[in-house]
Amino acid sequence: MKSKILVVLCSLLLVIPVMAQDTNLTDSCVTDYAEGVDYFPEKADLTDAENFVVEYFDNYKVVSVTDAFDGAADFNYVLVQCGTPAPSADDFPDGTQFIEVPAGDIITMSTTQLPHLKELDLLDNLVGLDGFTFVNTPEVIELIENDELIEIGRGTTVNVEVVLETDPSLVMASGFDPSTDAHPILIDAGITTALNASWRENTPLARAEWIKYVALFYNVEADAETVYGDIVTQYNEAKELASSIPEDERRTVIWNYFSPFSESWTIPGDNTYIGQMIEDAGGIIALGEEAPENSVNLGFEVVYEQALDIDLWMIGAFGVSTLDDFLAQDSRYEDFVAFQEGNVWNNNRDQNANGGNNYYELGVTNPHLILQDLVAMFYPDLLPDHEFTFYQRLQ
């Protein structure tokens, strides 16, 4: 009789499902691994970003960065829930990096990644940066002042020895050119290095969604979904506000300026980050017909002849805070109507003592703040009480 009872009990155990998790583990490892359990019930749902993808399995995630720089092959990462077995490396392409999650200490090599750590409450994991000079995030500046972070340098001058001594779980780099970047050197040294290619995305919301990429390494997808959802809501509210402007009343704006260093004037096309932002703010780019999709470089004379009478000018010039500063770059700027009417705007309202511009740090993760600035700049009546975050009118 006892043997029959045991057989029945064993049969029942075989059909009872393994208890599922309700949330991701964000500060601990699995202590009683069981097959068939979904250890990542909170998943990232990508809606705008195109240059990374994630596929979930029960106890690991496969993440691929698909367009880190021109000509790049995919960079693949297998993120394994700590305390669970990793899949066989034979099942993945050569060069795939295996990383236990939630990750621990991190070194970032771009200031654009700092707002991600702040918004996801991960700054306690930050142990180093490529450099301190251009940082704007107040919490990170405080860590620097308290000597709690290290500098590792950039490009081919990256200090591998310092990184090895610090022994982070992860270095997050940005790839531009493998011949001059740090990431090949770090990877060759056996340092876990993930490429963040948010800069390759063509739309503001796509770049902002890379906060979910950072979240994948710490199992905080739920937090990233919340943060990003709020960004999208505010961005679309500003975009909808600007859409109320009739087509024949939309303002045409000059974007950028002639640079003596490149000897060209960049006109952003519709299929660019800046082009999308200006369009969403209800603006029209002067000479935009010259760049229907991607950006195009024009000589000064072309812009001078065709955009001289445009009355609003957006620049992104380093070290320019007054009209006199701007005029010192090229005396011909005085001939533009926008200059004569004092309607030249620079995006350097919020920068540190070294010229580090928060537009390129906070703004990447928070494009709604930039868009709100642009709407208020183009159509002041739509946002009469707006306090500018990044843009200031040159006096």
Residue pairs with C-beta under 8 A, 6 or more apart in sequence:
17 36
18 34
18 35
18 36
18 37
19 37
20 37
20 38
20 41
21 37
21 38
21 39
21 41
22 41
23 41
23 42
23 222
24 39
24 40
24 41
24 42
24 219
24 220
24 221
24 222
25 39
25 81
25 102
25 219
26 102
26 218
26 219
26 220
27 102
29 81
29 82
29 83
30 39
30 59
30 81
30 82
30 83
30 84
31 83
33 59
33 83
33 84
33 85
35 58
36 58
37 58
37 59
38 56
38 58
39 58
39 59
39 81
39 84
40 56
40 61
40 81
40 219
40 221
42 219
42 221
42 222
42 225
43 54
43 56
43 221
44 54
44 212
44 215
44 216
44 221
44 224
44 225
45 225
46 52
46 53
46 54
46 209
46 212
47 209
47 232
48 201
48 203
48 205
48 206
48 208
48 209
49 198
49 201
49 206
49 207
49 209
49 210
49 212
49 213
50 66
50 67
50 201
50 206
51 65
51 66
51 67
51 68
51 197
51 198
51 200
51 201
51 206
52 63
52 64
52 65
52 66
52 197
52 210
52 213
53 63
53 64
53 66
54 61
54 62
54 63
54 64
54 216
55 61
55 62
57 87
59 80
59 81
59 84
59 85
60 78
60 79
60 80
60 81
60 84
60 86
60 87
61 78
61 79
61 101
61 216
62 76
62 77
62 78
62 79
62 92
63 76
63 77
63 78
63 79
63 213
63 216
64 74
64 75
64 76
64 77
65 74
65 75
65 194
65 195
65 196
65 197
66 74
67 197
67 200
68 75
68 175
68 195
68 197
68 200
69 175
69 176
69 177
69 178
69 197
69 200
72 175
72 178
74 93
75 95
75 194
75 195
76 92
76 93
76 95
76 96
76 97
77 96
77 97
77 98
77 99
77 194
78 86
78 87
78 92
78 96
78 97
78 98
78 99
79 99
79 100
79 101
79 216
79 217
80 86
80 87
80 98
80 99
80 100
80 101
81 100
81 101
81 219
82 100
82 101
82 102
86 98
89 96
89 98
97 187
97 192
97 193
97 194
99 169
99 170
99 192
99 194
99 217
100 169
101 216
101 217
101 218
101 219
102 217
102 218
102 219
102 220
103 125
103 169
103 170
103 217
103 218
104 125
104 168
104 169
104 170
105 125
105 126
105 127
105 166
105 167
105 168
105 169
105 170
106 117
106 122
106 125
106 126
106 127
106 168
106 169
106 170
106 171
106 172
106 217
107 126
107 127
107 128
107 129
107 130
107 150
107 152
107 163
107 166
107 168
107 170
107 171
107 172
108 114
108 117
108 126
108 128
108 129
108 130
108 171
108 172
109 129
109 130
109 152
109 154
109 171
109 172
109 173
109 174
109 182
110 130
110 172
110 173
110 174
110 196
111 129
111 134
111 135
111 136
111 137
111 356
111 360
111 361
112 174
112 196
112 198
112 199
112 360
112 361
112 364
112 365
113 172
113 196
113 214
114 126
114 135
114 137
114 140
114 361
115 137
115 211
115 361
115 362
115 364
115 365
115 366
116 122
116 210
116 211
116 214
116 215
116 365
117 123
117 125
117 126
117 214
118 137
118 139
118 140
119 211
119 223
119 227
119 365
120 211
120 214
120 215
120 218
120 220
120 223
120 224
120 227
121 220
121 223
122 214
122 218
122 220
123 139
123 140
123 143
125 218
126 140
126 143
126 149
127 148
127 149
127 150
127 166
127 168
128 149
128 150
128 151
128 152
128 162
128 163
128 166
128 168
129 135
129 140
129 149
129 150
129 151
129 152
130 151
130 152
130 153
130 154
130 158
130 182
131 151
131 153
131 154
132 144
132 149
132 151
133 354
133 356
134 352
134 354
134 355
134 356
134 357
134 361
135 141
135 144
135 352
135 356
135 361
136 350
136 351
136 352
136 356
136 357
136 358
136 361
136 362
137 361
137 362
140 149
141 352
143 149
150 162
150 166
151 159
151 162
152 158
152 159
152 162
152 163
152 171
153 159
153 182
154 182
155 180
155 181
155 182
156 180
156 181
156 182
156 185
158 182
158 185
158 186
160 185
160 186
160 189
160 191
163 171
163 186
163 189
163 191
164 189
164 191
168 191
168 192
169 192
170 192
170 193
170 194
170 217
171 186
171 191
171 192
171 193
171 194
172 193
172 194
172 195
172 196
172 214
173 181
173 182
173 183
173 186
173 193
173 194
173 195
173 196
174 181
174 195
174 196
174 197
174 199
175 181
175 183
175 195
175 197
178 184
183 193
183 195
186 193
187 193
194 217
196 210
196 213
196 214
197 210
198 207
198 210
198 213
198 364
199 207
201 207
201 209
201 210
201 273
202 271
202 272
202 273
202 276
203 273
203 276
204 235
204 273
204 276
204 277
204 280
204 367
204 370
204 371
205 231
205 232
205 235
205 367
207 273
207 364
207 367
208 228
208 231
208 364
208 365
208 366
208 367
209 228
211 224
211 227
211 228
211 365
212 221
212 224
212 225
212 228
214 224
215 221
215 223
215 224
231 365
231 366
231 367
231 368
234 368
234 372
235 280
235 367
235 368
235 371
237 368
238 280
238 281
238 368
238 371
238 372
238 375
239 280
239 281
239 371
241 375
241 382
241 383
242 280
242 281
242 282
242 375
242 378
242 379
242 382
243 282
244 382
245 282
245 379
245 382
250 282
250 283
250 284
251 282
251 283
251 284
251 311
251 312
251 378
251 379
252 283
252 284
252 285
252 286
252 310
252 312
253 278
253 283
253 284
253 285
253 286
253 310
253 312
253 313
253 314
253 378
254 286
254 303
254 307
254 310
254 312
254 313
254 314
254 336
254 338
255 266
255 267
255 268
255 274
255 278
255 285
255 286
255 314
256 265
256 266
256 267
256 268
256 314
256 315
256 316
257 265
257 313
257 315
257 317
257 326
257 329
257 330
257 333
258 264
258 265
258 300
258 303
258 330
259 265
260 329
260 330
262 297
263 299
264 297
264 298
264 299
265 297
265 298
265 299
265 300
265 302
265 303
266 295
266 296
266 297
267 285
267 286
267 287
267 288
267 290
267 291
267 295
267 296
267 297
267 298
268 274
268 275
268 278
268 285
268 288
268 291
268 295
269 275
269 288
269 291
269 292
269 293
269 294
269 295
269 296
270 276
270 279
270 288
270 291
270 292
270 293
271 293
271 294
272 291
272 294
272 295
275 285
275 288
275 291
275 295
277 367
277 370
277 371
277 374
278 284
278 285
278 314
278 374
280 371
281 371
281 374
281 375
281 377
281 378
282 375
282 378
282 379
283 312
283 374
283 378
285 291
286 303
286 306
286 307
286 310
287 298
287 302
287 303
287 306
287 307
290 296
290 298
290 302
300 330
300 332
304 332
304 335
307 336
308 335
308 336
308 337
309 337
310 336
310 337
310 338
311 337
311 338
311 341
311 343
312 338
312 343
312 345
312 377
312 378
313 336
313 338
313 339
313 343
313 344
313 345
314 345
314 347
314 374
314 377
314 391
315 326
315 344
315 345
315 346
315 347
316 346
316 347
316 348
316 359
317 326
317 329
317 346
317 348
318 348
318 355
318 357
319 325
319 355
320 326
320 329
320 346
320 348
320 394
321 346
321 348
321 392
321 394
322 394
322 395
323 339
323 342
323 344
323 394
323 395
325 394
326 333
326 339
326 344
326 346
326 394
327 333
327 334
327 339
333 339
334 340
338 344
342 393
342 394
342 395
343 393
344 393
344 394
345 377
345 391
345 392
345 393
345 394
346 391
346 392
346 394
347 357
347 359
347 363
347 390
347 391
348 357
348 359
348 390
348 392
349 388
349 389
349 390
349 391
349 392
350 357
350 358
350 359
350 362
350 389
350 390
351 357
351 358
352 358
358 390
359 370
359 390
362 369
362 389
363 369
363 370
363 389
363 390
369 389
369 390
370 389
370 390
372 383
372 386
372 389
373 386
373 388
373 389
373 390
373 391
374 391
375 382
375 383
375 386
376 382
376 383
376 386
376 388
377 388
377 391
380 386
